[in-house]
Amino acid sequence: MTRRRLQLIGPLVVALACLAGCSSSVGTASSTTATSSTSSSTGGTPGAAASAVLKVGSTGPAVLKLQQRLTALGYRPGSVDGHFGAATSSAVLAFQKRQGLARDGVAGPAVLAALDHPTGAGPRSGGPTPRIEVDIARQIAFVVLPGQPVVTLNVSTGSGKTYSKPGGGTDVADTPTGTFAIVSKVAANQKAPLGTLYYPMYFYKGWALHGSPSIPGYPASHGCVRMSNVDDDWLFPKVLVGTPVIIYDTTGKSPAVTKLPGDAAGGS
């Protein structure tokens, strides 16, 4: 092979080698970028945690941790056993109400995040101890007992709707605001004109704190303060006749007891 041919082939080989090397280099960079992108989109543990939803029927360590946290904050999730049942749902609902979150009894990302740093206001300061404090606007009750942490209960008060009375005429399903006291207790299911009251604790005429099979996230009673039967079972022996009951409504929609019609008698 002549010197001239070698001179022509030499640069060509170098060019081909350079082209192959550059192509390989670009391919590697592209592959690395794709891998990095996939890693960043799928490797987010916080994202996975944020998408967790715990509800009735859920089980496992996450539910156990939820129950432990609710208990520490003064809610009543039932047995702390890692099984999400009706009591845990009611406690979550009470937490949602106190925090101003959407009310569905399901522990989704917003609830799980708020549990770390709750900001919802507790009972008003300066009140007597013991007492039961009912916040109509938020549909919760605070149980304040001597030497014990405050307990927050999920409740449902008067719907504010007009209903027909069994004896004729109509009335409005209001829960009156004001300062009351437990005047009597009945340790049994008591049949009333508007329904059956589970272990009622009366605080004014026919108005009472009492148990009910289901407590929604909104006002639904005829005027009484309803709580779950299991919460009523817990509260009933702790509340003595004469215990103050303080009821307020920051929305201003509920009438003061002095504004109730003379024939108003309360309901279930």
C-alpha positions as CSV (number, residue, x, y, z in Angstrom):
1,M,0.0,0.0,0.0
2,T,1.4,3.3,-1.0
3,R,2.2,6.2,1.4
4,R,-0.7,8.2,-0.2
5,R,-3.3,5.5,0.5
6,L,-2.2,5.3,4.1
7,Q,-2.5,9.0,4.4
8,L,-6.1,8.9,3.1
9,I,-7.2,5.8,5.2
10,G,-5.7,7.1,8.5
11,P,-8.1,10.1,8.9
12,L,-11.0,8.0,7.8
13,V,-10.4,5.4,10.5
14,V,-10.1,8.1,13.1
15,A,-13.3,9.8,12.0
16,L,-15.2,6.5,12.1
17,A,-13.8,5.8,15.6
18,C,-14.8,9.2,16.8
19,L,-18.3,8.8,15.3
20,A,-18.7,5.5,17.1
21,G,-17.4,6.8,20.3
22,C,-19.6,9.9,20.2
23,S,-22.7,7.8,19.4
24,S,-22.0,5.5,22.3
25,S,-21.5,8.4,24.6
26,V,-24.8,10.0,23.6
27,G,-26.6,6.8,24.1
28,T,-25.2,6.4,27.6
29,A,-26.2,9.9,28.6
30,S,-29.7,9.4,27.3
31,S,-30.0,6.1,29.2
32,T,-28.8,7.7,32.4
33,T,-31.3,10.6,32.0
34,A,-34.2,8.2,31.5
35,T,-33.2,6.1,34.5
36,S,-32.9,9.3,36.7
37,S,-36.4,10.4,35.5
38,T,-37.9,7.1,36.3
39,S,-36.3,7.1,39.7
40,S,-37.5,10.5,40.6
41,S,-41.1,9.7,39.6
42,T,-41.4,6.4,41.3
43,G,-39.1,6.5,44.3
44,G,-41.1,9.0,46.4
45,T,-41.9,7.4,49.7
46,P,-43.6,10.6,50.9
47,G,-45.9,10.5,47.9
48,A,-46.8,6.9,48.7
49,A,-47.6,7.8,52.3
50,A,-49.6,10.8,51.2
51,S,-51.8,8.7,49.1
52,A,-52.7,6.3,52.0
53,V,-56.4,6.1,52.9
54,L,-57.5,4.3,56.0
55,K,-61.2,3.5,56.4
56,V,-63.7,1.1,57.9
57,G,-62.3,-2.4,57.1
58,S,-58.6,-1.3,57.0
59,T,-56.2,-3.2,59.2
60,G,-52.5,-3.2,60.0
61,P,-49.7,-1.2,61.6
62,A,-50.9,2.1,59.9
63,V,-54.3,1.7,61.6
64,L,-52.7,0.9,64.9
65,K,-50.6,4.0,64.7
66,L,-53.7,6.1,63.8
67,Q,-55.5,4.8,66.8
68,Q,-52.6,5.4,69.1
69,R,-52.3,9.0,67.9
70,L,-56.0,9.7,68.2
71,T,-56.0,8.3,71.7
72,A,-53.0,10.5,72.7
73,L,-54.9,13.5,71.4
74,G,-58.0,12.8,73.5
75,Y,-60.3,11.0,71.0
76,R,-62.0,7.6,71.4
77,P,-61.1,5.3,68.5
78,G,-62.2,2.1,70.4
79,S,-59.9,-0.8,70.9
80,V,-56.3,0.1,69.8
81,D,-55.8,-3.1,67.9
82,G,-55.1,-2.2,64.3
83,H,-58.6,-2.8,63.1
84,F,-60.5,0.3,61.7
85,G,-64.1,-0.1,62.9
86,A,-67.0,2.2,63.6
87,A,-65.5,3.7,66.7
88,T,-62.3,4.6,64.9
89,S,-64.3,6.2,62.1
90,S,-66.3,8.2,64.7
91,A,-63.0,9.4,66.3
92,V,-61.6,10.4,62.9
93,L,-64.9,12.3,62.2
94,A,-64.5,14.1,65.5
95,F,-60.9,15.0,64.6
96,Q,-62.0,16.3,61.2
97,K,-64.7,18.4,62.7
98,R,-62.4,20.0,65.3
99,Q,-59.7,20.7,62.6
100,G,-62.1,22.0,60.0
101,L,-61.5,19.3,57.5
102,A,-63.9,17.5,55.2
103,R,-66.2,15.3,57.3
104,D,-66.3,11.7,56.1
105,G,-64.7,9.6,58.9
106,V,-62.0,8.4,56.6
107,A,-58.3,9.0,57.4
108,G,-56.9,10.2,54.1
109,P,-53.8,12.3,53.4
110,A,-55.2,15.5,54.9
111,V,-56.1,13.8,58.2
112,L,-52.9,11.9,58.4
113,A,-50.9,15.2,57.9
114,A,-53.0,17.1,60.4
115,L,-52.5,14.5,63.1
116,D,-48.8,15.4,63.2
117,H,-49.6,19.1,64.0
118,P,-53.3,19.6,65.0
119,T,-54.4,23.2,65.3
120,G,-58.1,22.9,66.1
121,A,-59.2,24.9,69.2
122,G,-60.1,23.0,72.3
123,P,-62.6,23.9,75.0
124,R,-63.0,27.5,76.0
125,S,-60.9,28.7,79.0
126,G,-62.3,29.6,82.3
127,G,-65.2,27.1,82.5
128,P,-66.0,25.0,85.5
129,T,-64.6,21.5,86.0
130,P,-66.2,19.1,85.5
131,R,-68.3,20.1,82.5
132,I,-69.5,19.1,79.1
133,E,-69.0,21.7,76.4
134,V,-70.9,21.4,73.2
135,D,-69.7,23.3,70.1
136,I,-72.7,23.3,67.7
137,A,-70.8,24.9,64.8
138,R,-68.2,22.1,64.8
139,Q,-70.5,19.3,66.0
140,I,-68.3,18.1,68.7
141,A,-68.4,18.0,72.5
142,F,-65.6,18.4,75.0
143,V,-65.6,16.4,78.2
144,V,-63.7,18.2,80.9
145,L,-63.1,16.1,84.0
146,P,-60.9,16.7,87.0
147,G,-57.3,15.6,86.6
148,Q,-57.9,14.0,83.2
149,P,-57.1,15.0,79.6
150,V,-59.9,16.7,77.7
151,V,-61.8,14.2,75.6
152,T,-63.4,15.2,72.2
153,L,-66.5,13.4,71.1
154,N,-68.3,13.3,67.8
155,V,-71.9,14.6,68.2
156,S,-74.9,15.6,66.2
157,T,-77.3,18.4,67.4
158,G,-80.6,19.8,66.2
159,S,-81.0,19.9,62.4
160,G,-82.8,23.3,62.5
161,K,-85.6,21.8,60.4
162,T,-89.3,22.1,61.0
163,Y,-91.0,18.8,62.0
164,S,-94.5,17.6,62.8
165,K,-95.1,16.9,66.5
166,P,-96.8,13.6,67.3
167,G,-99.6,15.4,69.1
168,G,-100.2,17.9,66.3
169,G,-98.6,21.1,65.3
170,T,-95.0,21.7,64.3
171,D,-91.8,22.6,66.0
172,V,-88.2,23.3,65.0
173,A,-85.4,20.9,65.7
174,D,-83.2,23.4,67.6
175,T,-80.5,22.7,70.2
176,P,-80.7,25.7,72.6
177,T,-77.5,27.6,73.6
178,G,-76.7,28.6,77.1
179,T,-75.4,27.2,80.4
180,F,-77.3,24.2,81.8
181,A,-76.7,21.3,84.2
182,I,-77.6,17.6,84.1
183,V,-81.0,17.4,85.9
184,S,-81.7,13.7,85.6
185,K,-80.3,10.4,84.1
186,V,-82.0,7.3,82.9
187,A,-79.9,4.1,82.8
188,A,-81.9,2.5,80.0
189,N,-83.4,3.0,76.6
190,Q,-86.2,5.5,77.1
191,K,-89.1,5.9,74.7
192,A,-89.8,9.5,73.9
193,P,-92.5,11.1,71.7
194,L,-89.9,11.5,68.9
195,G,-87.9,8.3,69.3
196,T,-85.9,6.2,71.6
197,L,-83.1,7.8,73.7
198,Y,-80.2,5.6,74.7
199,Y,-79.2,6.2,78.3
200,P,-80.2,9.9,78.3
201,M,-78.8,12.6,80.5
202,Y,-81.3,15.4,80.5
203,F,-80.1,19.0,80.8
204,Y,-83.3,21.0,80.0
205,K,-86.9,19.9,79.7
206,G,-86.8,17.1,77.0
207,W,-83.4,18.0,75.8
208,A,-80.7,15.5,76.6
209,L,-77.3,14.1,75.8
210,H,-77.9,10.5,74.7
211,G,-76.6,7.6,72.6
212,S,-77.5,6.8,69.0
213,P,-76.5,4.0,66.6
214,S,-75.0,6.4,64.1
215,I,-73.6,9.9,64.3
216,P,-73.3,11.8,61.0
217,G,-71.0,14.7,60.2
218,Y,-73.9,17.3,60.3
219,P,-76.7,18.4,62.6
220,A,-79.5,15.7,62.4
221,S,-81.3,15.4,65.7
222,H,-84.7,16.8,66.8
223,G,-82.7,19.0,69.3
224,C,-80.9,16.6,71.6
225,V,-77.1,16.1,71.6
226,R,-76.5,12.7,70.1
227,M,-73.3,10.7,70.5
228,S,-72.5,7.1,69.6
229,N,-73.8,4.5,72.0
230,V,-70.3,3.4,73.0
231,D,-69.4,7.0,73.8
232,D,-72.5,7.3,75.8
233,D,-71.6,4.1,77.7
234,W,-68.3,5.7,78.6
235,L,-69.7,9.1,79.5
236,F,-72.8,8.1,81.5
237,P,-71.2,6.8,84.7
238,K,-68.7,9.8,84.7
239,V,-71.4,12.5,84.6
240,L,-73.3,13.2,87.8
241,V,-76.5,15.1,88.2
242,G,-75.6,18.8,88.5
243,T,-72.7,18.6,86.0
244,P,-72.6,21.8,84.0
245,V,-73.5,21.6,80.3
246,I,-72.3,24.6,78.2
247,I,-73.7,24.9,74.7
248,Y,-72.7,27.5,72.1
249,D,-72.9,28.1,68.4
250,T,-70.5,30.5,66.8
251,T,-72.6,30.6,63.6
252,G,-75.4,32.3,65.6
253,K,-78.1,30.1,64.0
254,S,-79.1,28.2,67.2
255,P,-81.5,30.1,69.5
256,A,-80.6,30.9,73.1
257,V,-82.7,29.1,75.6
258,T,-84.5,32.4,76.4
259,K,-85.6,32.6,72.8
260,L,-87.3,29.2,72.6
261,P,-91.1,29.1,72.2
262,G,-92.9,28.5,75.5
263,D,-94.2,25.1,74.4
264,A,-90.9,23.9,73.1
265,A,-90.0,20.6,74.7
266,G,-87.0,19.2,72.9
267,G,-86.7,15.9,71.2
268,S,-84.5,12.9,70.3
